[in-house]
Amino acid sequence: MLVFSGFLPLTKTCVQFDLTREVSVSDTFQVLSTHYGASGEELYGVCARGCTIDIRCNAFDICKDQLLCRTIRGWTPVTPGNVSAGVCQRFQMKCQEGDFLDRPNGTCLSHYYCDFENDPEPSCFLSESLADQFDWTRLTGSTLSIDTGPTSAARGLYYKYIETSDIMLGEKAILESVRTFQDKTYCLTMYYHMYGDTTNTLTVRTQKGNNAAIDRWQRAGDHGNAWYRLSGLSLPLDPDTKILIEATKGSSFTGDIAIDYVELWPFACP
Protein backbone atom coordinates (compact mmCIF):
# COMPACT_ATOMS: atom_id res chain seq x y z
CA MET A 1 0.00 0.00 0.00
CA LEU A 2 1.22 3.50 -0.77
CA VAL A 3 0.64 6.18 1.81
CA PHE A 4 1.31 9.80 0.94
CA SER A 5 2.06 13.00 2.72
CA GLY A 6 2.48 16.26 0.88
CA PHE A 7 3.00 20.00 0.96
CA LEU A 8 1.56 22.62 -1.40
CA PRO A 9 2.55 26.16 -2.29
CA LEU A 10 0.49 28.54 -0.17
CA THR A 11 -1.15 29.91 -3.31
CA LYS A 12 -2.76 26.55 -4.08
CA THR A 13 -5.39 24.64 -2.13
CA CYS A 14 -6.76 21.19 -2.93
CA VAL A 15 -10.54 21.46 -3.07
CA GLN A 16 -11.64 18.69 -5.40
CA PHE A 17 -10.81 15.00 -5.59
CA ASP A 18 -11.57 12.76 -8.53
CA LEU A 19 -13.99 9.85 -7.98
CA THR A 20 -15.65 11.35 -4.92
CA ARG A 21 -17.92 14.19 -3.99
CA GLU A 22 -16.62 17.33 -2.35
CA VAL A 23 -17.12 17.22 1.40
CA SER A 24 -18.38 20.15 3.43
CA VAL A 25 -15.87 21.36 6.01
CA SER A 26 -18.53 20.68 8.64
CA ASP A 27 -18.68 16.97 7.74
CA THR A 28 -16.86 14.68 10.14
CA PHE A 29 -17.58 11.38 8.37
CA GLN A 30 -17.22 10.58 4.70
CA VAL A 31 -18.17 7.36 2.91
CA LEU A 32 -16.05 6.62 -0.16
CA SER A 33 -17.82 3.99 -2.24
CA THR A 34 -16.04 4.07 -5.61
CA HIS A 35 -12.28 3.75 -5.79
CA TYR A 36 -9.36 1.94 -7.38
CA GLY A 37 -8.21 0.29 -4.18
CA ALA A 38 -6.89 -3.25 -4.26
CA SER A 39 -9.42 -4.49 -1.73
CA GLY A 40 -12.98 -3.72 -0.77
CA GLU A 41 -16.04 -2.05 -2.19
CA GLU A 42 -16.30 0.65 0.43
CA LEU A 43 -13.96 2.50 2.74
CA TYR A 44 -14.95 4.70 5.64
CA GLY A 45 -13.02 7.88 6.24
CA VAL A 46 -12.76 9.94 9.34
CA CYS A 47 -11.89 13.53 8.52
CA ALA A 48 -10.95 16.30 10.88
CA ARG A 49 -12.84 19.57 10.47
CA GLY A 50 -11.73 21.21 7.25
CA CYS A 51 -9.75 18.18 6.12
CA THR A 52 -10.55 18.64 2.44
CA ILE A 53 -8.96 22.09 2.32
CA ASP A 54 -6.04 21.46 4.68
CA ILE A 55 -2.70 20.67 3.03
CA ARG A 56 -1.65 18.66 6.10
CA CYS A 57 -4.50 16.23 5.45
CA ASN A 58 -4.62 15.48 1.73
CA ALA A 59 -8.18 14.32 1.18
CA PHE A 60 -7.24 11.42 -1.03
CA ASP A 61 -5.99 10.01 2.26
CA ILE A 62 -8.48 8.79 4.84
CA CYS A 63 -7.59 10.74 7.94
CA LYS A 64 -8.23 10.42 11.66
CA ASP A 65 -7.49 13.66 13.54
CA GLN A 66 -4.93 14.42 10.79
CA LEU A 67 -2.69 11.68 12.23
CA LEU A 68 -3.76 8.22 11.02
CA CYS A 69 -4.11 7.91 7.27
CA ARG A 70 -4.69 5.25 4.64
CA THR A 71 -4.45 5.99 0.92
CA ILE A 72 -6.90 5.01 -1.80
CA ARG A 73 -4.85 4.15 -4.89
CA GLY A 74 -5.77 5.90 -8.10
CA TRP A 75 -7.23 9.09 -6.63
CA THR A 76 -6.01 12.38 -8.06
CA PRO A 77 -6.34 15.57 -6.01
CA VAL A 78 -6.67 18.67 -8.18
CA THR A 79 -6.48 22.40 -7.63
CA PRO A 80 -9.11 24.97 -8.64
CA GLY A 81 -8.82 26.70 -12.00
CA ASN A 82 -6.98 24.25 -14.21
CA VAL A 83 -8.13 20.74 -13.34
CA SER A 84 -5.95 19.02 -15.92
CA ALA A 85 -2.70 20.74 -15.02
CA GLY A 86 -2.97 21.78 -11.39
CA VAL A 87 -2.21 18.54 -9.57
CA CYS A 88 -1.29 18.76 -5.91
CA GLN A 89 2.35 17.99 -5.19
CA ARG A 90 3.11 14.98 -3.02
CA PHE A 91 5.78 12.44 -2.26
CA GLN A 92 5.20 8.86 -1.27
CA MET A 93 6.07 6.82 1.78
CA LYS A 94 5.50 3.07 1.77
CA CYS A 95 3.71 1.28 4.61
CA GLN A 96 2.73 -2.36 4.80
CA GLU A 97 -0.73 -3.41 3.66
CA GLY A 98 -3.17 -2.49 6.41
CA ASP A 99 -0.85 -0.03 8.17
CA PHE A 100 -1.38 3.69 8.72
CA LEU A 101 0.94 6.65 8.37
CA ASP A 102 1.50 8.69 11.51
CA ARG A 103 1.96 11.92 9.59
CA PRO A 104 3.79 14.09 12.18
CA ASN A 105 6.24 11.33 13.16
CA GLY A 106 6.59 9.80 9.71
CA THR A 107 6.13 6.24 11.00
CA CYS A 108 3.77 3.38 10.13
CA LEU A 109 1.21 2.15 12.67
CA SER A 110 -0.29 -1.34 12.81
CA HIS A 111 -3.86 -2.18 11.89
CA TYR A 112 -5.30 -5.63 12.59
CA TYR A 113 -7.66 -7.32 10.15
CA CYS A 114 -9.00 -10.81 9.38
CA ASP A 115 -10.19 -11.29 5.80
CA PHE A 116 -9.85 -15.10 5.97
CA GLU A 117 -8.28 -15.20 2.50
CA ASN A 118 -5.23 -17.09 3.75
CA ASP A 119 -4.71 -19.83 6.32
CA PRO A 120 -2.72 -19.07 8.41
CA GLU A 121 -3.29 -15.31 8.29
CA PRO A 122 -0.54 -13.23 9.99
CA SER A 123 -2.59 -10.01 10.05
CA CYS A 124 -5.52 -11.64 11.88
CA PHE A 125 -5.94 -10.92 15.58
CA LEU A 126 -8.52 -13.69 16.17
CA SER A 127 -8.15 -17.41 16.82
CA GLU A 128 -10.43 -20.33 17.70
CA SER A 129 -11.26 -20.39 21.41
CA LEU A 130 -10.76 -23.50 23.54
CA ALA A 131 -13.69 -22.49 25.76
CA ASP A 132 -16.50 -23.26 23.29
CA GLN A 133 -18.33 -26.33 21.95
CA PHE A 134 -17.39 -26.20 18.25
CA ASP A 135 -15.30 -24.16 15.79
CA TRP A 136 -15.98 -21.68 13.06
CA THR A 137 -15.49 -23.00 9.49
CA ARG A 138 -13.50 -21.19 6.79
CA LEU A 139 -15.33 -21.45 3.45
CA THR A 140 -15.62 -20.08 -0.06
CA GLY A 141 -18.90 -20.19 -1.99
CA SER A 142 -22.21 -21.40 -0.56
CA THR A 143 -22.72 -23.13 2.77
CA LEU A 144 -23.77 -26.79 2.81
CA SER A 145 -27.46 -26.37 3.66
CA ILE A 146 -30.25 -24.74 1.66
CA ASP A 147 -32.15 -21.66 2.89
CA THR A 148 -29.37 -20.57 5.22
CA GLY A 149 -25.92 -19.00 5.07
CA PRO A 150 -24.31 -16.85 2.37
CA THR A 151 -23.53 -17.88 -1.21
CA SER A 152 -20.25 -15.96 -1.30
CA ALA A 153 -17.95 -13.81 0.83
CA ALA A 154 -18.70 -10.17 1.54
CA ARG A 155 -15.19 -9.29 0.30
CA GLY A 156 -12.71 -11.52 -1.47
CA LEU A 157 -13.36 -15.26 -1.71
CA TYR A 158 -13.35 -16.62 1.84
CA TYR A 159 -15.33 -16.02 5.02
CA LYS A 160 -15.98 -17.83 8.31
CA TYR A 161 -19.30 -19.26 9.42
CA ILE A 162 -20.90 -21.72 11.82
CA GLU A 163 -22.30 -24.89 10.27
CA THR A 164 -25.36 -25.75 12.37
CA SER A 165 -26.43 -29.09 10.86
CA ASP A 166 -25.04 -31.43 13.54
CA ILE A 167 -24.75 -29.09 16.53
CA MET A 168 -26.91 -29.03 19.66
CA LEU A 169 -29.22 -26.10 20.46
CA GLY A 170 -27.41 -23.37 22.38
CA GLU A 171 -23.87 -24.56 21.65
CA LYS A 172 -21.40 -21.78 20.86
CA ALA A 173 -18.46 -21.15 18.53
CA ILE A 174 -16.07 -18.42 19.71
CA LEU A 175 -13.24 -16.50 18.07
CA GLU A 176 -11.05 -14.72 20.60
CA SER A 177 -8.29 -12.14 20.22
CA VAL A 178 -4.69 -13.29 20.56
CA ARG A 179 -2.96 -9.89 20.55
CA THR A 180 -1.89 -7.78 23.54
CA PHE A 181 -3.64 -4.42 23.29
CA GLN A 182 -2.68 -0.98 24.56
CA ASP A 183 -4.77 0.64 27.29
CA LYS A 184 -7.07 2.68 25.04
CA THR A 185 -10.25 2.49 22.97
CA TYR A 186 -10.20 0.65 19.64
CA CYS A 187 -12.78 0.50 16.83
CA LEU A 188 -14.09 -2.86 15.57
CA THR A 189 -15.74 -3.16 12.15
CA MET A 190 -16.91 -6.28 10.32
CA TYR A 191 -19.40 -7.79 7.89
CA TYR A 192 -21.97 -10.30 9.15
CA HIS A 193 -24.59 -12.56 7.54
CA MET A 194 -27.52 -14.09 9.47
CA TYR A 195 -29.91 -15.96 7.20
CA GLY A 196 -32.25 -18.82 8.14
CA ASP A 197 -35.47 -19.45 10.05
CA THR A 198 -33.65 -20.79 13.13
CA THR A 199 -30.80 -18.28 13.31
CA ASN A 200 -29.83 -17.60 16.92
CA THR A 201 -27.38 -14.89 18.10
CA LEU A 202 -24.11 -13.24 17.09
CA THR A 203 -22.42 -11.41 19.97
CA VAL A 204 -19.27 -9.32 20.45
CA ARG A 205 -17.93 -9.31 24.01
CA THR A 206 -14.86 -8.16 25.89
CA GLN A 207 -13.39 -10.05 28.83
CA LYS A 208 -10.80 -8.75 31.29
CA GLY A 209 -8.79 -11.57 32.83
CA ASN A 210 -11.07 -14.11 34.51
CA ASN A 211 -13.91 -11.63 35.03
CA ALA A 212 -17.30 -12.21 33.43
CA ALA A 213 -17.42 -11.19 29.77
CA ILE A 214 -19.29 -7.97 28.93
CA ASP A 215 -21.70 -7.86 25.96
CA ARG A 216 -20.77 -4.97 23.64
CA TRP A 217 -22.99 -5.74 20.61
CA GLN A 218 -25.51 -8.40 19.60
CA ARG A 219 -27.81 -9.36 16.73
CA ALA A 220 -30.41 -12.13 16.79
CA GLY A 221 -32.70 -13.93 14.35
CA ASP A 222 -33.11 -14.09 10.58
CA HIS A 223 -31.85 -10.96 8.80
CA GLY A 224 -32.38 -12.28 5.27
CA ASN A 225 -29.91 -13.43 2.64
CA ALA A 226 -27.64 -10.38 2.75
CA TRP A 227 -24.35 -9.18 4.20
CA TYR A 228 -24.53 -6.29 6.66
CA ARG A 229 -21.74 -4.10 7.99
CA LEU A 230 -21.05 -3.27 11.59
CA SER A 231 -19.61 0.13 10.76
CA GLY A 232 -18.01 0.85 14.11
CA LEU A 233 -18.04 -0.55 17.64
CA SER A 234 -15.83 1.23 20.19
CA LEU A 235 -14.15 -1.25 22.56
CA PRO A 236 -12.20 -0.22 25.68
CA LEU A 237 -9.18 -2.53 25.74
CA ASP A 238 -5.98 -3.02 27.74
CA PRO A 239 -3.22 -5.66 27.99
CA ASP A 240 -5.46 -7.92 30.14
CA THR A 241 -8.62 -7.67 28.01
CA LYS A 242 -9.57 -9.79 25.02
CA ILE A 243 -12.27 -9.62 22.35
CA LEU A 244 -14.74 -12.50 21.88
CA ILE A 245 -16.91 -12.99 18.77
CA GLU A 246 -19.52 -15.63 19.60
CA ALA A 247 -22.14 -17.35 17.41
CA THR A 248 -24.83 -19.52 19.04
CA LYS A 249 -26.62 -22.46 17.41
CA GLY A 250 -30.41 -22.22 16.97
CA SER A 251 -33.03 -24.96 17.05
CA SER A 252 -32.33 -26.47 13.61
CA PHE A 253 -29.92 -26.53 10.65
CA THR A 254 -31.25 -23.28 9.11
CA GLY A 255 -29.20 -21.09 11.43
CA ASP A 256 -25.82 -20.55 9.75
CA ILE A 257 -24.10 -17.32 10.86
CA ALA A 258 -21.15 -15.87 8.92
CA ILE A 259 -18.63 -13.05 9.36
CA ASP A 260 -16.07 -11.51 7.01
CA TYR A 261 -13.39 -8.82 6.96
CA VAL A 262 -13.13 -8.13 10.67
CA GLU A 263 -10.98 -5.05 11.33
CA LEU A 264 -9.63 -3.48 14.51
CA TRP A 265 -8.60 0.16 14.19
CA PRO A 266 -6.19 1.78 16.69
CA PHE A 267 -8.57 4.58 17.68
CA ALA A 268 -12.14 5.08 18.94
CA CYS A 269 -14.95 4.94 16.39
CA PRO A 270 -16.27 8.30 15.16
C-alpha positions in Angstrom: 0.0 0.0 0.0 1.2 3.5 -0.8 0.6 6.2 1.8 1.3 9.8 0.9 2.1 13.0 2.7 2.5 16.3 0.9 3.0 20.0 1.0 1.6 22.6 -1.4 2.5 26.2 -2.3 0.5 28.5 -0.2 -1.1 29.9 -3.3 -2.8 26.6 -4.1 -5.4 24.6 -2.1 -6.8 21.2 -2.9 -10.5 21.5 -3.1 -11.6 18.7 -5.4 -10.8 15.0 -5.6 -11.6 12.8 -8.5 -14.0 9.8 -8.0 -15.6 11.3 -4.9 -17.9 14.2 -4.0 -16.6 17.3 -2.3 -17.1 17.2 1.4 -18.4 20.1 3.4 -15.9 21.4 6.0 -18.5 20.7 8.6 -18.7 17.0 7.7 -16.9 14.7 10.1 -17.6 11.4 8.4 -17.2 10.6 4.7 -18.2 7.4 2.9 -16.1 6.6 -0.2 -17.8 4.0 -2.2 -16.0 4.1 -5.6 -12.3 3.7 -5.8 -9.4 1.9 -7.4 -8.2 0.3 -4.2 -6.9 -3.3 -4.3 -9.4 -4.5 -1.7 -13.0 -3.7 -0.8 -16.0 -2.1 -2.2 -16.3 0.7 0.4 -14.0 2.5 2.7 -15.0 4.7 5.6 -13.0 7.9 6.2 -12.8 9.9 9.3 -11.9 13.5 8.5 -10.9 16.3 10.9 -12.8 19.6 10.5 -11.7 21.2 7.2 -9.8 18.2 6.1 -10.5 18.6 2.4 -9.0 22.1 2.3 -6.0 21.5 4.7 -2.7 20.7 3.0 -1.7 18.7 6.1 -4.5 16.2 5.4 -4.6 15.5 1.7 -8.2 14.3 1.2 -7.2 11.4 -1.0 -6.0 10.0 2.3 -8.5 8.8 4.8 -7.6 10.7 7.9 -8.2 10.4 11.7 -7.5 13.7 13.5 -4.9 14.4 10.8 -2.7 11.7 12.2 -3.8 8.2 11.0 -4.1 7.9 7.3 -4.7 5.3 4.6 -4.4 6.0 0.9 -6.9 5.0 -1.8 -4.8 4.1 -4.9 -5.8 5.9 -8.1 -7.2 9.1 -6.6 -6.0 12.4 -8.1 -6.3 15.6 -6.0 -6.7 18.7 -8.2 -6.5 22.4 -7.6 -9.1 25.0 -8.6 -8.8 26.7 -12.0 -7.0 24.2 -14.2 -8.1 20.7 -13.3 -6.0 19.0 -15.9 -2.7 20.7 -15.0 -3.0 21.8 -11.4 -2.2 18.5 -9.6 -1.3 18.8 -5.9 2.3 18.0 -5.2 3.1 15.0 -3.0 5.8 12.4 -2.3 5.2 8.9 -1.3 6.1 6.8 1.8 5.5 3.1 1.8 3.7 1.3 4.6 2.7 -2.4 4.8 -0.7 -3.4 3.7 -3.2 -2.5 6.4 -0.9 0.0 8.2 -1.4 3.7 8.7 0.9 6.6 8.4 1.5 8.7 11.5 2.0 11.9 9.6 3.8 14.1 12.2 6.2 11.3 13.2 6.6 9.8 9.7 6.1 6.2 11.0 3.8 3.4 10.1 1.2 2.1 12.7 -0.3 -1.3 12.8 -3.9 -2.2 11.9 -5.3 -5.6 12.6 -7.7 -7.3 10.1 -9.0 -10.8 9.4 -10.2 -11.3 5.8 -9.8 -15.1 6.0 -8.3 -15.2 2.5 -5.2 -17.1 3.8 -4.7 -19.8 6.3 -2.7 -19.1 8.4 -3.3 -15.3 8.3 -0.5 -13.2 10.0 -2.6 -10.0 10.0 -5.5 -11.6 11.9 -5.9 -10.9 15.6 -8.5 -13.7 16.2 -8.1 -17.4 16.8 -10.4 -20.3 17.7 -11.3 -20.4 21.4 -10.8 -23.5 23.5 -13.7 -22.5 25.8 -16.5 -23.3 23.3 -18.3 -26.3 22.0 -17.4 -26.2 18.3 -15.3 -24.2 15.8 -16.0 -21.7 13.1 -15.5 -23.0 9.5 -13.5 -21.2 6.8 -15.3 -21.4 3.4 -15.6 -20.1 -0.1 -18.9 -20.2 -2.0 -22.2 -21.4 -0.6 -22.7 -23.1 2.8 -23.8 -26.8 2.8 -27.5 -26.4 3.7 -30.3 -24.7 1.7 -32.1 -21.7 2.9 -29.4 -20.6 5.2 -25.9 -19.0 5.1 -24.3 -16.8 2.4 -23.5 -17.9 -1.2 -20.2 -16.0 -1.3 -18.0 -13.8 0.8 -18.7 -10.2 1.5 -15.2 -9.3 0.3 -12.7 -11.5 -1.5 -13.4 -15.3 -1.7 -13.4 -16.6 1.8 -15.3 -16.0 5.0 -16.0 -17.8 8.3 -19.3 -19.3 9.4 -20.9 -21.7 11.8 -22.3 -24.9 10.3 -25.4 -25.8 12.4 -26.4 -29.1 10.9 -25.0 -31.4 13.5 -24.8 -29.1 16.5 -26.9 -29.0 19.7 -29.2 -26.1 20.5 -27.4 -23.4 22.4 -23.9 -24.6 21.7 -21.4 -21.8 20.9 -18.5 -21.1 18.5 -16.1 -18.4 19.7 -13.2 -16.5 18.1 -11.0 -14.7 20.6 -8.3 -12.1 20.2 -4.7 -13.3 20.6 -3.0 -9.9 20.6 -1.9 -7.8 23.5 -3.6 -4.4 23.3 -2.7 -1.0 24.6 -4.8 0.6 27.3 -7.1 2.7 25.0 -10.3 2.5 23.0 -10.2 0.6 19.6 -12.8 0.5 16.8 -14.1 -2.9 15.6 -15.7 -3.2 12.2 -16.9 -6.3 10.3 -19.4 -7.8 7.9 -22.0 -10.3 9.1 -24.6 -12.6 7.5 -27.5 -14.1 9.5 -29.9 -16.0 7.2 -32.2 -18.8 8.1 -35.5 -19.5 10.1 -33.6 -20.8 13.1 -30.8 -18.3 13.3 -29.8 -17.6 16.9 -27.4 -14.9 18.1 -24.1 -13.2 17.1 -22.4 -11.4 20.0 -19.3 -9.3 20.4 -17.9 -9.3 24.0 -14.9 -8.2 25.9 -13.4 -10.1 28.8 -10.8 -8.8 31.3 -8.8 -11.6 32.8 -11.1 -14.1 34.5 -13.9 -11.6 35.0 -17.3 -12.2 33.4 -17.4 -11.2 29.8 -19.3 -8.0 28.9 -21.7 -7.9 26.0 -20.8 -5.0 23.6 -23.0 -5.7 20.6 -25.5 -8.4 19.6 -27.8 -9.4 16.7 -30.4 -12.1 16.8 -32.7 -13.9 14.4 -33.1 -14.1 10.6 -31.8 -11.0 8.8 -32.4 -12.3 5.3 -29.9 -13.4 2.6 -27.6 -10.4 2.7 -24.3 -9.2 4.2 -24.5 -6.3 6.7 -21.7 -4.1 8.0 -21.1 -3.3 11.6 -19.6 0.1 10.8 -18.0 0.9 14.1 -18.0 -0.6 17.6 -15.8 1.2 20.2 -14.2 -1.2 22.6 -12.2 -0.2 25.7 -9.2 -2.5 25.7 -6.0 -3.0 27.7 -3.2 -5.7 28.0 -5.5 -7.9 30.1 -8.6 -7.7 28.0 -9.6 -9.8 25.0 -12.3 -9.6 22.3 -14.7 -12.5 21.9 -16.9 -13.0 18.8 -19.5 -15.6 19.6 -22.1 -17.3 17.4 -24.8 -19.5 19.0 -26.6 -22.5 17.4 -30.4 -22.2 17.0 -33.0 -25.0 17.0 -32.3 -26.5 13.6 -29.9 -26.5 10.7 -31.2 -23.3 9.1 -29.2 -21.1 11.4 -25.8 -20.6 9.7 -24.1 -17.3 10.9 -21.2 -15.9 8.9 -18.6 -13.1 9.4 -16.1 -11.5 7.0 -13.4 -8.8 7.0 -13.1 -8.1 10.7 -11.0 -5.0 11.3 -9.6 -3.5 14.5 -8.6 0.2 14.2 -6.2 1.8 16.7 -8.6 4.6 17.7 -12.1 5.1 18.9 -15.0 4.9 16.4 -16.3 8.3 15.2 
